[in-house]
Structures are given as C-alpha cells and as structure tokens.
C-alpha cells in the first residue's frame, strides 16, 4: 500500500504534468516497473533523479549501452582472475565471493532502504535484453550459481525504465510494466520549466524565444527537432550575449536562421535547410511586384 509520503507530486526542480504524476504514483502503488518513453531531452532520466529526491530514496543507475548484457545487472564472475590467483597461490582464491562483481539489480535488491533503480535507455541494448530480465524484475530475485544462493529483494525497489523508442520492446516485457509517454511540453508547461531553470528571466525574451523554438520544431523536413535541454542552452546563451528579443522577432529573409543557432540545430542538414529557406524567401522578396 502506498503511503501519503510515497506519493510523487513533482519537485521544485522538475515540472511534472498531472498525467505523469498519476503514472508515477500508479507504478509505485502497483509495484510495477515504470516504463517511460518520449523524445530525447524530455526529462525521462531526470525524472528518476527527482523521484528519488521526492521519495527520499537512494538512486541506483544502470546506463544501458549497445554492448550491455542482462546478466551484468545481476553479477559478473571473474573466472580469469581466480585462475591467475590460484596459479600464484593467493589465499583469496578459496572464497569465490572475492571474484563476484555485484550488478545494479543486486545492489537494488540488497539495499537497506528501498531505492529507485533507473535502467536508462533500455532500447540501446540487444532485443533479447528486456526478455532476459523478465523473471528477475517480476519476482525480484535471482540465483547465484557460484555461491548456491538466491538474492531476493526484501522490499521491491521503485524501478524506472527509459526508452527513446529506438527499438520495439517485447510484449511480454511490456505487460509487466506501467507505461507512460512523456509528450513534448506545450507552451505553458515550457514556460514553467524555463522559470525553474532561470528564475526572473525576462518574459519578453522567453515569449519570443519560445515562438522561434516551436517554429523551428514545426519546420517540415527537419532531421532533428531541438529538445527542451537544447532550448535551455539556447536561452542561457541569449542571456549571456544579452540578445535583444526584437532580434528574434525579425522574420526578414536574412534572419530566418536564429542567432546562436548552434544550440538548436545540431547537424548540417538542418542548418542547410534554414539557409535554403532564407535563400528562397530572399528570391521571392526580390521579384517585381512583391
């Protein structure tokens, strides 16, 4: 049963929408892994940090890579080191535990306080990775062959799993999760996020910057849409350079590429797209009678 103190209501550093709060609290109450999807930069990873902060729980993070294997989350047995030590006559060779490296699930299961376990970017790993964790995440236990013991969670950790949708996850895995998709923030939510990061920022600068930001995101043919984190970087640069909000409002052909656009446009294809749009706008504007 979820206690009142276990409820997540967002934090002073993290603006959580009502549907996200509901999803977090439902996953905690059901004791199911919370699977969070959304565009890169929408705060999926930060959510786990803020959940741990709000629930006053330790955070254990497992950052998944393309080479990560499921068993590494349980433990690794270093047989090579043990063989070498046996050849050298080392005393430690007699205790196999000296050659077991605990994984993040082992840490989470044996934590004296219920932790938040973040399995970050699970879709980066091989397609079999989620299936290989089904039993461990469902039963909250696993068997260690080398020591003939079962590692069992005294209290189920709060599990947060993030995905950037690079791969489809198996149905059997999805059935065991509570799912939530973080939609990209609307204008009002984004203003609240900006205020958290830059208290007292000039409203006019925010207004003009957000107009430009959302126009860029809505540009057809854009290869990579700028994210929330990139908007915050851009705003920081605009403030450091004391850019006049009026500059952002100008929509003349020569001003289609925003100032300090390197914070928003992250590949040459998108920069060339805006340069072509500016060129076409100048050409249209130079026609007689226009």
SULNORQUI-V868857 format. One record per residue. OMEGA is omega as a letter, one per 30 degrees, with the letter a starting at -180 (* if undefined). NEAR is the number of other C-alpha atoms within 8 Angstrom. D_CENTER is the distance of its C-alpha to the mean C-alpha in Angstrom with 2 decimals. Layout:
((OMEGA NEAR D_CENTER) (OMEGA NEAR D_CENTER))
//
This chain:
((a 3 27.57) (l 7 24.98) (l 6 26.55) (a 5 26.26) (a 5 24.63) (a 8 21.84) (a 9 20.83) (l 10 17.66) (a 7 18.67) (l 11 15.95) (l 9 16.74) (a 6 18.46) (a 7 15.32) (l 10 13.09) (a 10 14.65) (l 9 14.12) (a 6 16.14) (a 6 18.78) (l 6 17.46) (l 10 14.09) (l 12 16.33) (a 8 18.51) (a 12 15.92) (a 10 14.73) (l 10 18.42) (l 9 19.54) (l 13 17.36) (a 11 18.63) (a 9 22.13) (a 6 22.17) (l 8 20.69) (l 12 18.57) (l 13 15.08) (l 14 12.64) (a 12 10.98) (l 13 8.28) (l 13 8.41) (l 13 8.39) (l 10 8.83) (l 8 6.79) (l 9 6.84) (l 13 7.14) (a 7 5.45) (a 13 3.42) (l 9 2.99) (l 7 6.13) (a 9 7.49) (l 13 8.39) (a 9 10.02) (l 12 11.84) (l 11 12.89) (l 13 14.42) (a 9 16.06) (a 11 17.41) (a 10 18.69) (a 6 20.06) (l 11 18.67) (l 10 17.77) (l 11 14.26) (a 11 14.30) (l 9 11.43) (a 10 11.87) (a 8 10.08) (l 11 11.47) (a 8 13.51) (a 7 16.04) (a 6 18.73) (l 9 17.27) (a 9 19.69) (a 10 19.44) (l 8 22.38) (l 10 20.65) (l 12 18.68) (l 12 22.17) (l 11 24.31) (l 10 25.96) (a 7 29.74) (a 9 31.21) (a 7 34.52) (l 6 35.41) (a 8 35.46) (l 10 37.51) (l 8 39.97) (a 8 40.36) (l 11 40.96) (l 9 43.49) (a 7 45.39) (l 6 45.47) (a 7 46.65) (l 8 43.79) (a 5 44.08) (a 7 40.35) (a 11 40.66) (l 5 42.24) (a 6 39.09) (a 9 36.43) (l 6 33.81) (a 7 34.05) (l 10 32.41) (l 10 29.52) (a 8 26.11) (l 10 24.03) (a 11 20.59) (l 13 17.61) (l 9 18.97) (l 12 22.35) (a 10 21.09) (a 14 19.47) (a 15 22.61) (l 10 25.00) (a 8 23.38) (l 4 26.17) (a 6 23.86) (a 12 21.43) (l 13 17.99) (l 16 14.41) (l 16 13.23) (l 15 9.60) (a 13 9.73) (l 13 6.64) (a 12 7.05) (a 12 10.40) (l 13 11.73) (a 10 12.33) (l 12 15.13) (a 10 18.54) (a 10 19.16) (a 6 21.05) (l 11 18.29) (l 12 17.27) (a 10 21.02) (l 9 21.86) (a 9 19.87) (a 10 21.41) (a 9 24.27) (a 9 22.59) (a 9 19.93) (a 7 22.72) (a 6 25.45) (l 11 23.49) (l 12 25.92) (a 9 26.83) (l 8 30.01) (a 9 30.73) (a 6 33.61) (a 5 34.70) (l 7 35.43) (l 7 36.19) (l 7 33.99) (l 8 31.35) (a 11 28.29) (l 9 27.61) (l 11 25.29) (l 6 27.61) (a 6 25.02) (l 9 22.03) (l 11 18.76) (a 12 16.07) (l 11 13.67) (a 14 10.05) (l 13 8.94) (l 14 5.96) (l 13 7.51) (l 10 7.96) (l 8 11.57) (l 7 13.09) (l 7 15.34) (l 6 16.89) (a 9 16.54) (a 9 19.97) (a 6 21.64) (l 8 22.65) (a 11 19.12) (a 10 18.10) (a 7 21.21) (a 9 20.11) (l 11 16.85) (a 13 16.46) (l 10 14.48) (l 10 12.86) (l 7 11.81) (l 11 10.38) (l 7 13.06) (a 7 13.08) (l 8 14.77) (a 6 18.55) (a 7 20.85) (l 7 21.56) (a 9 18.05) (l 10 17.16) (l 9 20.33) (l 9 19.36) (l 10 16.03) (a 11 18.20) (l 10 20.79) (a 10 18.52) (a 8 17.68) (a 7 21.21) (l 7 23.71) (l 5 26.94) (a 8 25.86) (a 6 28.58) (a 6 28.13) (l 7 29.91) (l 10 27.55) (a 12 24.50) (a 8 26.40) (l 12 27.43) (l 11 24.12) (l 9 22.31) (l 8 25.13) (a 11 24.75) (a 10 20.95) (l 8 21.20) (l 8 24.27) (a 9 22.46) (a 9 19.70) (a 6 22.64) (l 7 24.63) (l 4 25.71) (a 5 25.08) (a 9 22.08) (l 6 20.23) (l 8 16.88) (l 8 16.25) (a 11 15.13) (l 11 11.92) (a 9 11.85) (l 8 11.15) (l 11 14.05) (a 12 16.17) (l 10 15.97) (a 9 17.03) (l 12 19.76) (l 10 21.02) (l 8 21.32) (l 9 23.41) (l 10 25.47) (a 8 26.34) (a 7 27.18) (l 6 29.42) (a 6 30.75) (l 8 30.48) (l 7 32.67) (l 10 30.93) (l 7 33.99) (a 7 32.90) (a 12 29.80) (a 8 32.09) (a 7 34.39) (l 8 34.15) (a 6 37.02) (a 10 36.72) (a 8 36.21) (a 9 33.34) (l 11 30.99) (a 10 28.71) (l 8 27.12) (l 5 27.79) (a 8 25.30) (l 9 23.65) (l 6 22.10) (a 10 19.17) (a 10 18.58) (a 12 20.12) (l 9 18.71) (a 7 21.29) (l 7 25.06) (a 7 25.26) (l 12 23.73) (l 11 25.89) (l 8 28.90) (a 10 28.18) (l 10 28.55) (l 10 31.54) (l 8 33.18) (l 9 32.65) (l 13 34.27) (l 9 37.08) (l 8 37.76) (l 9 37.79) (a 10 40.27) (l 8 42.42) (a 8 42.57) (a 8 43.45) (a 7 46.22) (l 7 48.06) (l 4 51.39) (l 3 51.42) (* 6 47.68))
//
